[in-house]
């Protein structure tokens, strides 16, 4: 997978998870005691993705300390945003880094467990001709809170409905994409773009393939959903579980907060 780079969008404020995110960035909230961002990096490492970029803003120093661990040296890089640029704006501002090859664009504040290698293989070898993007989709129980897609017979997106009151189906955009250079260059030429869902997807209808995640896909933007994720299956980590950063992280009050919240909501 040397031809594929990844951009993990992890800079958000996580306002719906307050007060959890008052002291911990959303990308470092624990899923079964391991940071959410680490779960994403495990998935990419398993697929031999050797060039990953992570954008930072909220509690930037904490995320920098996490990324400074030896296991991420040489393949995980940071992009610091003094001000939030948005899900399309970050890619546009760094288009020079991603415009020469295939790019995985991941909203890393979601919780996802699936066969990532199959997702990549579909895009690289089996997506419909003339598509320049593959969108991960999933079935949701709350379609009114998601971006809902309409598909043609070949699984290509022909309609998109972002958080509407009466969506046509329950097949949702998972906010995980594989992009060809044409898409990145197009975004880079439009500095006004901020949001990927509303600013980019509608312009590429008819050219977006889809791959359905039949595993786990959760929006963990609220406390109940975050607590539900704690008991989901997860991949084993290939990295040390007892280095200095891990020991410090396990003492962070976020773990106690979630434990107490789970008791109250049980």
MARNU-328633 format. One record per atom (N, C-alpha, C, O, CB): x negated, y negated, z negated; residue in one letter. Coordinates in steps of 0.05 Angstrom, whole numbers, padded with zeros to 5 digits, always signed. Glycine has a CB too. Example, Ala and Ser with C-alpha at 12.3 -4.5 7.8 and 13.67 -1.06 7.14 Angstrom:
<marses>
-00264+00114-00156A-00246+00090-00156A-00264+00066-00156A-00285+00066-00169A-00226+00089-00181A-00257+00045-00142S-00273+00021-00143S-00258-00001-00157S-00268-00023-00161S-00282+00012-00114S
</marses>
This chain:
<marses>
-00016+00024+00000X+00000+00000+00000X-00017-00025+00000X-00008-00046-00010X+00018+00000-00024X-00041-00023+00011X-00059-00046+00011X-00048-00069+00027X-00057-00092+00024X-00086-00038+00021X-00030-00064+00046X-00019-00085+00062X+00004-00100+00049X+00015-00119+00061X-00010-00074+00089X+00012-00091+00025X+00035-00103+00011X+00026-00118-00013X+00011-00107-00030X+00056-00081+00003X+00034-00144-00016X+00030-00159-00040X+00057-00162-00054X+00078-00158-00043X+00018-00187-00033X+00056-00169-00080X+00080-00174-00095X+00079-00201-00109X+00058-00209-00119X+00084-00151-00116X+00102-00214-00111X+00106-00238-00126X+00128-00233-00146X+00151-00229-00139X+00112-00263-00108X+00120-00233-00172X+00140-00229-00193X+00148-00256-00204X+00131-00271-00215X+00127-00211-00216X+00173-00263-00202X+00184-00288-00212X+00190-00285-00241X+00210-00271-00249X+00209-00297-00196X+00174-00297-00258X+00176-00293-00287X+00175-00319-00303X+00167-00318-00327X+00154-00274-00296X+00181-00341-00291X+00176-00367-00303X+00201-00379-00317X+00198-00399-00331X+00167-00386-00283X+00224-00366-00314X+00249-00378-00323X+00251-00382-00353X+00236-00370-00369X+00272-00361-00314X+00270-00399-00361X+00274-00406-00389X+00290-00385-00405X+00288-00384-00429X+00288-00433-00391X+00305-00368-00391X+00321-00348-00405X+00341-00360-00424X+00344-00350-00447X+00303-00330-00420X+00355-00381-00416X+00373-00396-00434X+00396-00379-00445X+00405-00383-00467X+00384-00420-00419X+00405-00359-00429X+00428-00343-00438X+00420-00324-00461X+00437-00312-00474X+00440-00328-00415X+00394-00320-00464X+00384-00302-00485X+00375-00316-00510X+00365-00304-00529X+00361-00285-00474X+00379-00342-00511X+00372-00356-00536X+00389-00345-00559X+00412-00340-00555X+00375-00387-00533X+00377-00343-00583X+00351-00353-00592X+00327-00335-00587X+00305-00341-00595X+00353-00359-00621X+00331-00311-00574X+00309-00293-00569X+00287-00308-00554X+00263-00305-00561X+00318-00269-00553X+00294-00323-00534X+00274-00336-00517X+00264-00362-00528X+00248-00376-00514X+00285-00340-00490X+00272-00370-00552X+00261-00394-00564X+00232-00388-00572X+00215-00406-00572X+00277-00403-00589X+00226-00363-00579X+00199-00357-00588X+00185-00336-00570X+00161-00330-00575X+00200-00346-00617X+00199-00327-00550X+00187-00306-00533X+00198-00310-00504X+00222-00313-00500X+00195-00277-00543X+00180-00311-00484X+00190-00314-00457X+00206-00290-00449X+00201-00268-00458X+00166-00319-00437X+00226-00294-00431X+00243-00272-00424X+00228-00249-00412X+00235-00226-00416X+00265-00281-00405X+00207-00255-00397X+00192-00234-00384X+00177-00216-00404X+00167-00195-00396X+00172-00246-00364X+00174-00225-00429X+00160-00209-00449X+00179-00197-00470X+00170-00186-00490X+00139-00225-00463X+00206-00200-00466X+00224-00188-00485X+00220-00158-00483X+00215-00147-00462X+00254-00196-00479X+00222-00144-00506X+00216-00115-00505X+00239-00098-00494X+00263-00102-00500X+00210-00106-00533X+00232-00078-00479X+00249-00056-00472X+00236-00031-00483X+00215-00023-00474X+00253-00053-00440X+00248-00020-00504X+00236+00003-00519X+00207-00004-00528X+00189+00012-00524X+00236+00028-00501X+00204-00028-00539X+00179-00038-00551X+00158-00046-00531X+00136-00055-00540X+00168-00018-00570X+00163-00044-00505X+00143-00051-00485X+00154-00076-00470X+00178-00076-00464X+00138-00028-00466X+00137-00096-00463X+00147-00120-00450X+00160-00114-00423X+00151-00097-00408X+00125-00140-00446X+00182-00128-00417X+00196-00125-00392X+00177-00127-00368X+00178-00111-00350X+00218-00145-00389X+00159-00147-00369X+00141-00151-00347X+00122-00127-00343X+00114-00121-00320X+00124-00177-00351X+00115-00114-00364X+00097-00091-00362X+00111-00068-00347X+00099-00054-00332X+00088-00082-00390X+00137-00065-00352X+00152-00045-00337X+00151-00049-00307X+00147-00030-00292X+00181-00044-00347X+00154-00075-00299X+00151-00081-00270X+00123-00075-00260X+00120-00064-00238X+00158-00111-00265X+00103-00082-00275X+00075-00076-00267X+00070-00046-00266X+00054-00038-00248X+00056-00090-00286X+00082-00031-00283X+00078-00002-00282X+00090+00008-00255X+00077+00025-00242X+00093+00012-00306X+00113-00001-00248X+00126+00007-00223X+00108+00001-00199X+00105+00017-00181X+00153-00006-00219X+00096-00023-00199X+00079-00031-00176X+00053-00015-00176X+00044-00007-00155X+00074-00061-00178X+00042-00011-00199X+00017+00004-00202X+00021+00033-00192X+00004+00044-00178X+00007+00005-00231X+00044+00044-00198X+00051+00072-00190X+00052+00074-00159X+00045+00095-00148X+00078+00080-00201X+00059+00052-00146X+00060+00051-00117X+00035+00041-00104X+00034+00035-00080X+00084+00033-00107X+00014+00038-00120X-00013+00029-00110X-00012+00001-00098X-00027-00005-00080X-00023+00049-00090X+00005-00016-00109X+00004-00044-00101X-00019-00057-00116X-00020-00058-00140X+00032-00059-00108X-00038-00067-00101X-00064-00076-00113X-00067-00106-00114X-00088-00116-00121X-00087-00064-00099X-00046-00121-00105X-00047-00150-00106X-00020-00161-00115X-00001-00160-00100X-00055-00162-00078X-00019-00170-00140X+00005-00180-00153X+00001-00208-00163X-00019-00214-00175X+00015-00161-00175X+00021-00225-00159X+00021-00252-00169X+00045-00255-00188X+00067-00245-00181X+00021-00273-00146X+00042-00269-00210X+00063-00274-00229X+00065-00305-00234X+00045-00317-00241X+00058-00259-00256X+00088-00316-00230X+00091-00345-00236X+00098-00349-00265X+00113-00334-00276X+00111-00358-00217X+00087-00370-00277X+00089-00375-00306X+00099-00403-00311X+00092-00422-00296X+00062-00370-00320X+00115-00406-00332X+00123-00433-00341X+00131-00433-00370X+00117-00444-00387X+00146-00444-00323X+00153-00419-00377X+00163-00419-00404X+00144-00402-00422X+00138-00379-00415X+00192-00407-00405X+00135-00413-00444X+00116-00400-00462X+00092-00389-00445X+00084-00366-00448X+00130-00376-00477X+00082-00407-00429X+00061-00399-00409X+00037-00386-00423X+00027-00366-00412X+00052-00424-00394X+00029-00396-00446X+00005-00386-00459X+00008-00357-00468X-00011-00341-00466X-00003-00403-00483X+00032-00350-00476X+00037-00322-00485X+00035-00303-00461X+00024-00281-00464X+00065-00320-00498X+00045-00311-00438X+00044-00294-00415X+00015-00292-00405X+00006-00271-00396X+00062-00305-00392X+00000-00314-00406X-00028-00313-00398X-00044-00294-00416X-00061-00279-00406X-00041-00341-00400X-00038-00294-00442X-00052-00275-00460X-00045-00246-00452X-00062-00229-00453X-00044-00280-00489X-00020-00241-00445X-00012-00214-00437X-00026-00206-00411X-00036-00183-00410X+00019-00213-00432X-00028-00224-00392X-00041-00218-00366X-00071-00216-00368X-00084-00206-00350X-00033-00238-00346X-00083-00226-00390X-00112-00225-00394X-00121-00197-00403X-00145-00193-00406X-00120-00246-00414X-00103-00179-00408X-00111-00152-00416X-00128-00139-00394X-00124-00144-00370X-00086-00134-00422X-00147-00122-00402X-00166-00110-00384X-00151-00094-00362X-00161-00093-00339X-00185-00092-00399X-00129-00082-00369X-00115-00064-00349X-00104-00080-00325X-00097-00068-00305X-00093-00049-00363X-00102-00106-00327X-00091-00122-00305X-00113-00137-00290X-00108-00151-00271X-00070-00142-00316X-00138-00135-00299X-00160-00149-00287X-00164-00141-00258X-00166-00117-00252X-00186-00145-00303X-00167-00160-00241X-00174-00155-00213X-00150-00150-00194X-00154-00149-00170X-00191-00132-00212X-00126-00146-00205X-00103-00141-00187X-00078-00157-00194X-00060-00158-00178X-00097-00112-00187X-00077-00168-00218X-00054-00185-00226X-00064-00213-00230X-00082-00218-00246X-00040-00174-00252X-00051-00232-00217X-00060-00260-00217X-00036-00278-00226X-00013-00270-00223X-00070-00269-00189X-00043-00301-00236X-00022-00319-00246X-00019-00344-00228X-00038-00354-00217X-00028-00328-00274X+00006-00354-00227X+00012-00379-00214X+00027-00397-00234X+00050-00392-00240X+00030-00375-00188X+00013-00417-00244X+00025-00434-00265X+00042-00456-00252X+00032-00470-00234X+00003-00446-00283X+00066-00459-00262X+00084-00480-00252X+00088-00501-00274X+00100-00495-00295X+00111-00468-00242X+00079-00525-00269X+00083-00546-00289X+00113-00553-00291X+00123-00559-00312X+00067-00572-00281X+00126-00551-00268X+00156-00554-00267X+00166-00530-00251X+00153-00520-00233X+00165-00581-00255X+00190-00521-00259X+00201-00498-00245X+00208-00505-00216X+00220-00525-00211X+00226-00488-00260X+00199-00487-00198X+00203-00493-00169X+00227-00478-00157X+00235-00485-00135X+00178-00484-00154X+00238-00459-00171X+00260-00443-00161X+00251-00418-00147X+00228-00415-00141X+00277-00461-00142X+00270-00400-00142X+00263-00374-00132X+00254-00374-00103X+00238-00357-00095X+00287-00356-00134X+00262-00394-00088X+00251-00398-00061X+00228-00417-00061X+00209-00415-00046X+00273-00407-00041X+00230-00437-00079X+00209-00458-00080X+00182-00447-00088X+00162-00456-00077X+00217-00479-00100X+00181-00428-00106X+00155-00416-00114X+00142-00402-00090X+00118-00406-00085X+00159-00395-00136X+00158-00387-00075X+00147-00373-00051X+00138-00394-00030X+00117-00391-00018X+00167-00354-00039X+00155-00414-00026X+00148-00435-00006X+00122-00450-00013X+00106-00455+00004X+00170-00454-00003X+00119-00456-00039X+00095-00471-00048X+00070-00455-00045X+00048-00466-00045X+00099-00481-00076X+00073-00428-00044X+00050-00410-00043X+00050-00393-00017X+00039-00371-00017X+00048-00392-00067X+00064-00404+00003X+00067-00388+00028X+00041-00380+00040X+00039-00359+00054X+00083-00404+00048X+00020-00396+00037X-00006-00389+00048X-00017-00363+00037X-00033-00350+00051X-00026-00412+00043X-00009-00355+00013X-00019-00331+00001X-00004-00306+00011X-00013-00284+00009X-00016-00332-00030X+00020-00311+00022X+00038-00288+00028X+00047-00287+00057X+00064-00270+00064X+00062-00289+00011X+00036-00303+00075X+00047-00305+00102X+00032-00287+00122X+00039-00288+00146X+00045-00333+00111X+00013-00271+00113X-00001-00254+00132X+00005-00224+00129X-00006-00208+00144X-00030-00258+00128X+00023-00217+00111X+00030-00189+00108X+00057-00186+00094X+00071-00205+00090X+00009-00175+00091X+00064-00161+00088X+00089-00155+00075X+00089-00163+00045X+00069-00159+00031X+00096-00125+00078X+00111-00175+00036X+00112-00185+00009X+00136-00174-00006X+00159-00175+00004X+00114-00216+00009X+00131-00164-00030X+00152-00156-00049X+00159-00181-00066X+00141-00191-00080X+00144-00132-00066X+00183-00190-00064X+00192-00213-00081X+00212-00203-00102X+00233-00192-00095X+00205-00236-00063X+00205-00205-00127X+00220-00193-00148X+00228-00213-00169X+00211-00227-00180X+00203-00170-00161X+00254-00214-00175X+00264-00230-00198X+00259-00213-00222X+00275-00196-00229X+00294-00238-00195X+00237-00218-00236X+00227-00200-00257X+00241-00204-00283X+00232-00193-00304X+00198-00204-00260X+00263-00219-00284X+00278-00221-00308X+00301-00201-00309X+00318-00202-00327X+00289-00250-00312X+00303-00184-00289X+00322-00162-00289X+00308-00136-00298X+00284-00134-00297X+00334-00159-00261X+00325-00117-00306X+00315-00091-00315X+00322-00070-00293X+00346-00066-00287X+00327-00082-00343X+00302-00057-00282X+00306-00040-00259X+00289-00015-00262X+00265-00017-00268X+00299-00055-00233X+00301+00008-00258X+00286+00033-00257X+00297+00049-00233X+00320+00056-00232X+00289+00050-00284X+00279+00054-00214X+00288+00069-00190X+00263+00081-00177X+00241+00078-00187X+00303+00050-00171X+00267+00094-00154X+00245+00105-00138X+00234+00082-00121X+00242+00079-00098X+00255+00129-00121X+00215+00067-00132X+00204+00044-00118X+00190+00052-00093X+00190+00037-00073X+00186+00028-00136X+00177+00075-00093X+00162+00084-00070X+00182+00089-00047X+00175+00082-00024X+00146+00109-00076X+00205+00100-00052X+00225+00104-00032X+00235+00078-00020X+00240+00076+00004X+00249+00120-00042X+00238+00058-00037X+00246+00031-00028X+00225+00020-00009X+00233+00010+00013X+00249+00012-00053X+00200+00021-00016X+00179+00011+00001X+00177+00027+00027X+00174+00015+00049X+00152+00012-00013X+00179+00053+00025X+00177+00070+00050X+00200+00064+00069X+00197+00064+00093X+00177+00100+00042X+00224+00059+00058X+00247+00053+00075X+00241+00027+00091X+00246+00026+00115X+00272+00049+00059X+00231+00007+00077X+00226-00018+00091X+00204-00015+00112X+00206-00024+00135X+00218-00040+00071X+00182-00001+00105X+00159+00001+00122X+00164+00020+00146X+00152+00016+00167X+00135+00010+00107X+00181+00040+00142X+00183+00061+00163X+00211+00067+00173X+00214+00080+00194X+00171+00085+00152X+00232+00057+00160X+00259+00067+00167X+00280+00045+00169X+00303+00051+00175X+00268+00088+00148X+00273+00020+00164X+00294-00001+00165X+00303-00005+00194X+00288+00000+00213X+00284-00027+00153X+00328-00015+00198X+00337-00020+00225X+00320-00039+00241X+00308-00058+00230X+00366-00031+00224X+00318-00035+00266X+00303-00052+00284X+00313-00081+00282X+00337-00085+00279X+00304-00041+00313X+00295-00100+00285X+00302-00129+00285X+00309-00140+00257X+00316-00163+00255X+00325-00134+00303X+00306-00124+00236X+00309-00135+00209X+00282-00144+00199X+00261-00131+00205X+00322-00115+00189X+00281-00165+00184X+00256-00176+00174X+00255-00177+00144X+00236-00188+00132X+00252-00204+00185X+00275-00165+00131X+00277-00165+00102X+00293-00141+00093X+00312-00133+00107X+00290-00192+00092X+00285-00129+00070X+00302-00109+00058X+00309-00118+00030X+00292-00126+00014X+00287-00081+00057X+00335-00117+00024X+00346-00125-00001X+00354-00100-00017X+00367-00082-00007X+00371-00143+00002X+00345-00098-00042X+00354-00077-00060X+00382-00084-00069X+00387-00107-00077X+00335-00073-00084X+00400-00065-00068X+00428-00069-00077X+00434-00049-00099X+00420-00029-00103X+00448-00066-00053X+00456-00054-00113X+00466-00036-00133X+00496-00040-00137X+00506-00062-00130X+00451-00040-00160X+00509-00021-00149X+00538-00025-00154X+00541-00037-00183X+00529-00027-00202X+00553+00002-00152X+00557-00057-00184X+00560-00072-00209X+00589-00070-00219X+00608-00067-00204X+00553-00101-00206X+00592-00071-00246X+00619-00071-00258X+00630-00099-00261X+00653-00103-00268X+00618-00057-00285X+00613-00119-00255X+00621-00147-00258X+00614-00162-00232X+00597-00180-00232X+00607-00161-00283X+00628-00156-00210X+00621-00167-00184X+00624-00198-00183X+00611-00211-00167X+00637-00155-00163X+00642-00209-00199X+00646-00238-00199X+00622-00253-00210X+00620-00277-00205X+00671-00245-00215X+00604-00239-00224X+00580-00253-00235X+00555-00248-00218X+00533-00256-00226X+00575-00243-00263X+00558-00235-00195X+00535-00227-00178X+00538-00238-00150X+00559-00249-00143X+00532-00197-00177X+00517-00235-00135X+00518-00240-00106X+00527-00215-00093X+00512-00195-00094X+00491-00250-00095X+00550-00214-00080X+00561-00190-00068X+00556-00190-00038X+00559-00211-00024X+00591-00188-00074X+00548-00167-00027X+00541-00165+00001X+00563-00150+00017X+00575-00132+00006X+00514-00152+00005X+00566-00158+00042X+00582-00143+00061X+00563-00131+00082X+00545-00145+00091X+00604-00161+00075X+00566-00105+00088X+00548-00092+00106X+00561-00083+00132X+00585-00077+00132X+00535-00068+00092X+00545-00083+00153X+00554-00071+00178X+00549-00041+00176X+00540-00030+00156X+00538-00083+00202X+00557-00027+00198X+00554+00003+00198X+00526+00012+00194X+00521+00035+00185X+00566+00013+00224X+00506-00004+00202X+00478+00003+00199X+00466-00005+00173X+00441-00003+00170X+00462-00008+00222X+00482-00015+00154X+00472-00023+00128X+00459-00050+00128X+00445-00057+00109X+00453-00003+00119X+00463-00066+00149X+00452-00093+00151X+00472-00113+00139X+00496-00110+00144X+00444-00100+00180X+00462-00133+00125X+00479-00152+00112X+00491-00171+00133X+00477-00184+00148X+00463-00169+00091X+00518-00171+00133X+00532-00189+00152X+00548-00211+00137X+00559-00229+00149X+00551-00173+00170X+00551-00208+00110X+00564-00228+00094X+00553-00228+00066X+00545-00208+00056X+00594-00223+00094X+00554-00252+00054X+00543-00255+00027X+00560-00274+00011X+00566-00296+00020X+00513-00264+00028X+00567-00266-00014X+00585-00281-00030X+00573-00285-00058X+00572-00265-00073X+00613-00268-00032X+00563-00308-00064X+00548-00313-00089X+00567-00322-00111X+00577-00344-00111X+00527-00334-00085X+00573-00303-00130X+00588-00309-00154X+00615-00322-00148X+00621-00344-00157X+00572-00327-00173X+00631-00308-00132X+00658-00318-00125X+00679-00303-00142X+00673-00281-00153X+00664-00314-00095X+00702-00314-00145X+00722-00304-00163X+00736-00278-00153X+00746-00262-00169X+00743-00325-00169X+00736-00274-00127X+00749-00251-00116X+00731-00237-00095X+00738-00238-00071X+00777-00258-00104X+00709-00226-00103X+00690-00214-00084X+00701-00190-00070X+00718-00176-00080X+00664-00206-00099X+00692-00185-00045X+00704-00164-00029X+00695-00135-00036X+00707-00116-00027X+00696-00168+00000X+00675-00132-00053X+00666-00106-00061X+00650-00108-00087X+00649-00129-00100X+00648-00093-00039X+00638-00085-00096X+00622-00085-00120X+00593-00079-00113X+00577-00073-00131X+00632-00063-00139X+00586-00081-00088X+00558-00077-00080X+00543-00103-00082X+00549-00123-00068X+00556-00065-00051X+00524-00105-00101X+00511-00130-00108X+00482-00132-00099X+00468-00111-00095X+00512-00134-00138X+00473-00156-00095X+00445-00162-00090X+00429-00158-00115X+00435-00169-00136X+00442-00191-00080X+00409-00141-00114X+00392-00135-00137X+00369-00155-00142X+00354-00152-00161X+00381-00108-00135X+00367-00175-00124X+00346-00195-00127X+00318-00183-00127X+00300-00194-00140X+00350-00211-00152X+00315-00162-00111X+00288-00150-00106X+00287-00147-00075X+00304-00134-00063X+00284-00123-00120X+00267-00159-00063X+00266-00161-00034X+00239-00153-00023X+00218-00156-00037X+00273-00189-00024X+00238-00142+00001X+00213-00138+00015X+00215-00156+00040X+00234-00153+00056X+00208-00108+00023X+00196-00173+00044X+00197-00194+00064X+00174-00190+00084X+00151-00184+00077X+00196-00222+00052X+00181-00194+00110X+00160-00195+00130X+00150-00224+00132X+00164-00243+00124X+00171-00185+00157X+00126-00228+00144X+00114-00255+00145X+00132-00277+00157X+00130-00300+00149X+00088-00254+00160X+00148-00269+00176X+00166-00289+00189X+00183-00303+00168X+00188-00327+00170X+00184-00275+00210X+00193-00288+00148X+00211-00300+00128X+00195-00319+00110X+00204-00341+00104X+00224-00278+00110X+00171-00311+00102X+00154-00328+00085X+00146-00353+00100X+00147-00375+00088X+00128-00312+00077X+00139-00351+00125X+00132-00375+00140X+00156-00394+00143X+00152-00418+00141X+00121-00368+00168X+00179-00383+00147X+00203-00399+00150X+00209-00415+00124X+00215-00438+00125X+00228-00381+00157X+00206-00401+00101X+00209-00415+00076X+00188-00436+00071X+00194-00458+00062X+00209-00394+00052X+00163-00429+00078X+00141-00448+00075X+00144-00474+00091X+00133-00494+00083X+00116-00436+00082X+00159-00473+00112X+00164-00497+00129X+00187-00514+00119X+00193-00534+00131X+00169-00488+00157X+00200-00506+00097X+00224-00520+00087X+00220-00526+00058X+00230-00511+00041X+00249-00503+00092X+00206-00547+00052X+00199-00554+00025X+00223-00561+00007X+00220-00562-00017X+00179-00577+00024X+00246-00565+00019X+00270-00572+00004X+00283-00548-00009X+00300-00551-00026X+00290-00587+00021X+00276-00524+00000X+00289-00500-00010X+00282-00494-00039X+00259-00496-00047X+00281-00476+00007X+00302-00487-00055X+00298-00481-00083X+00307-00453-00089X+00292-00437-00101X+00313-00501-00101X+00332-00446-00082X+00343-00421-00090X+00343-00401-00067X+00352-00408-00045X+00372-00425-00100X+00333-00377-00072X+00331-00357-00051X+00359-00347-00042X+00364-00344-00018X+00314-00333-00060X+00377-00342-00061X+00403-00331-00054X+00419-00349-00037X+00431-00341-00017X+00418-00324-00079X+00420-00375-00044X+00437-00393-00029X+00423-00407-00006X+00436-00416+00012X+00448-00414-00048X+00396-00409-00008X+00382-00424+00013X+00370-00407+00035X+00365-00417+00057X+00361-00440+00000X+00364-00381+00029X+00350-00364+00048X+00368-00342+00059X+00370-00339+00084X+00326-00352+00035X+00382-00328+00042X+00398-00305+00051X+00418-00312+00073X+00420-00298+00093X+00412-00292+00028X+00433-00334+00069X+00453-00340+00090X+00441-00345+00118X+00454-00342+00138X+00469-00364+00082X+00416-00354+00118X+00403-00360+00144X+00392-00335+00158X+00385-00336+00182X+00379-00379+00139X+00391-00312+00144X+00381-00288+00156X+00402-00266+00158X+00395-00242+00161X+00357-00278+00140X+00428-00273+00156X+00449-00253+00159X+00446-00239+00186X+00440-00252+00206X+00477-00266+00156X+00449-00213+00186X+00445-00197+00210X+00417-00187+00213X+00411-00171+00231X+00453-00214+00234X+00399-00197+00196X+00370-00188+00198X+00360-00179+00171X+00336-00176+00167X+00353-00212+00208X+00379-00172+00152X+00371-00163+00125X+00381-00134+00122X+00405-00129+00121X+00383-00181+00103X+00362-00115+00120X+00368-00088+00115X+00374-00085+00085X+00367-00102+00069X+00345-00069+00123X+00387-00062+00077X+00392-00058+00049X+00384-00029+00041X+00384-00011+00057X+00422-00062+00043X+00376-00027+00016X+00369-00001+00003X+00382-00001-00024X+00377-00018-00040X+00338+00003+00001X+00399+00019-00029X+00415+00020-00053X+00399+00033-00076X+00389+00056-00073X+00441+00034-00049X+00397+00019-00098X+00385+00031-00122X+00407+00046-00137X+00426+00035-00148X+00373+00008-00141X+00404+00073-00137X+00424+00090-00150X+00415+00097-00179X+00427+00113-00192X+00429+00115-00134X+00393+00084-00187X+00383+00088-00214X+00394+00067-00233X+00418+00063-00235X+00352+00088-00215X+00376+00053-00247X+00384+00033-00267X+00379+00005-00256X+00357-00001-00246X+00370+00037-00293X+00399-00012-00258X+00395-00040-00251X+00413-00057-00269X+00438-00056-00267X+00402-00046-00220X+00401-00072-00286X+00416-00088-00305X+00407-00117-00304X+00383-00123-00302X+00413-00077-00334X+00426-00135-00306X+00421-00163-00312X+00420-00165-00342X+00440-00163-00356X+00443-00183-00300X+00396-00169-00353X+00393-00170-00382X+00393-00199-00392X+00377-00206-00410X+00368-00155-00392X+00409-00215-00380X+00411-00243-00387X+00426-00249-00413X+00427-00271-00422X+00423-00259-00365X+00439-00228-00424X+00453-00232-00449X+00444-00211-00469X+00433-00190-00462X+00484-00231-00445X+00449-00216-00495X+00439-00198-00516X+00450-00170-00514X+00436-00151-00519X+00445-00210-00543X+00476-00168-00509X+00488-00141-00507X+00475-00124-00486X+00469-00100-00491X+00519-00143-00502X+00471-00135-00462X+00458-00120-00441X+00429-00113-00447X+00420-00091-00441X+00459-00136-00415X+00415-00132-00460X+00387-00126-00468X+00386-00103-00488X+00369-00086-00487X+00375-00151-00481X+00405-00103-00507X+00406-00081-00527X+00413-00054-00513X+00402-00034-00521X+00426-00088-00549X+00431-00055-00494X+00438-00031-00480X+00414-00019-00465X+00411+00006-00463X+00461-00036-00460X+00397-00036-00455X+00373-00027-00440X+00353-00012-00457X+00337+00003-00446X+00360-00050-00427X+00354-00016-00483X+00334-00004-00501X+00334+00026-00500X+00313+00039-00505X+00338-00014-00529X+00357+00038-00493X+00358+00068-00493X+00357+00079-00465X+00360+00104-00462X+00383+00077-00507X+00352+00063-00445X+00350+00073-00418X+00324+00089-00414X+00304+00083-00427X+00351+00050-00397X+00324+00108-00395X+00299+00122-00389X+00278+00102-00377X+00286+00082-00366X+00304+00145-00368X+00253+00108-00381X+00232+00090-00371X+00207+00107-00363X+00204+00130-00371X+00225+00069-00392X+00190+00094-00347X+00165+00107-00339X+00145+00107-00361X+00145+00089-00378X+00154+00093-00314X+00128+00127-00361X+00105+00126-00379X+00085+00105-00370X+00082+00100-00347X+00091+00154-00381X+00071+00093-00389X+00051+00073-00383X+00024+00086-00377X+00017+00105-00392X+00049+00053-00405X+00010+00077-00357X-00017+00088-00352X-00039+00074-00368X-00062+00080-00366X-00023+00086-00322X-00031+00054-00385X-00050+00037-00398X-00050+00041-00428X-00031+00053-00440X-00044+00008-00392X-00071+00032-00442X-00073+00036-00471X-00049+00025-00486X-00039+00003-00479X-00099+00024-00481X-00040+00040-00505X-00017+00031-00521X-00026+00018-00548X-00009+00010-00564X+00001+00054-00527X-00052+00015-00552X-00061+00005-00578X-00084-00015-00575X-00100-00018-00593X-00070+00028-00595X-00084-00030-00552X-00105-00051-00551X-00097-00075-00568X-00075-00075-00580X-00109-00060-00521X-00114-00095-00569X-00110-00117-00587X-00084-00132-00581X-00069-00140-00600X-00132-00137-00586X-00078-00135-00556X-00053-00150-00549X-00029-00134-00558X-00010-00146-00568X-00052-00156-00519X-00029-00108-00553X-00006-00092-00560X-00001-00093-00591X+00022-00095-00600X-00010-00063-00551X-00023-00091-00606X-00020-00092-00635X-00008-00118-00644X+00009-00119-00662X-00047-00087-00649X-00016-00140-00632X-00006-00166-00639X+00024-00168-00631X+00040-00179-00645X-00022-00188-00626X+00030-00158-00607X+00057-00160-00596X+00077-00145-00614X+00099-00154-00619X+00058-00148-00568X+00069-00122-00625X+00086-00106-00641X+00093-00120-00667X+00112-00113-00681X+00074-00079-00647X+00078-00140-00675X+00083-00156-00699X+00100-00181-00693X+00107-00195-00712X+00058-00164-00712X+00107-00185-00668X+00123-00209-00661X+00151-00206-00672X+00163-00184-00671X+00124-00213-00630X+00162-00228-00683X+00189-00226-00696X+00212-00218-00677X+00233-00212-00686X+00196-00252-00708X+00207-00219-00650X+00228-00212-00632X+00237-00183-00636X+00261-00177-00632X+00219-00215-00603X+00219-00165-00645X+00227-00137-00649X+00246-00135-00673X+00266-00120-00672X+00202-00120-00654X+00240-00149-00694X+00258-00149-00718X+00285-00161-00711X+00306-00151-00719X+00245-00165-00741X+00284-00183-00695X+00310-00196-00687X+00328-00176-00672X+00351-00174-00678X+00304-00221-00670X+00316-00162-00653X+00332-00144-00637X+00342-00120-00653X+00364-00110-00649X+00316-00134-00613X+00325-00111-00672X+00334-00089-00689X+00357-00097-00706X+00376-00082-00709X+00310-00080-00707X+00356-00121-00718X+00378-00131-00734X+00403-00136-00717X+00425-00130-00726X+00370-00156-00749X+00399-00147-00693X+00422-00152-00675X+00436-00126-00668X+00460-00125-00666X+00413-00167-00650X+00420-00105-00663X+00432-00079-00656X+00449-00068-00678X+00470-00057-00673X+00409-00058-00649X+00441-00072-00703X+00457-00063-00726X+00483-00078-00728X+00504-00067-00734X+00441-00066-00752X+00482-00104-00723X+00506-00121-00725X+00526-00115-00703X+00550-00116-00707X+00498-00150-00724X+00516-00108-00679X+00534-00103-00656X+00542-00074-00653X+00558-00068-00635X+00520-00113-00631X+00531-00057-00670X+00537-00028-00667X+00565-00022-00678X+00574+00001-00678X+00516-00010-00681X
</marses>
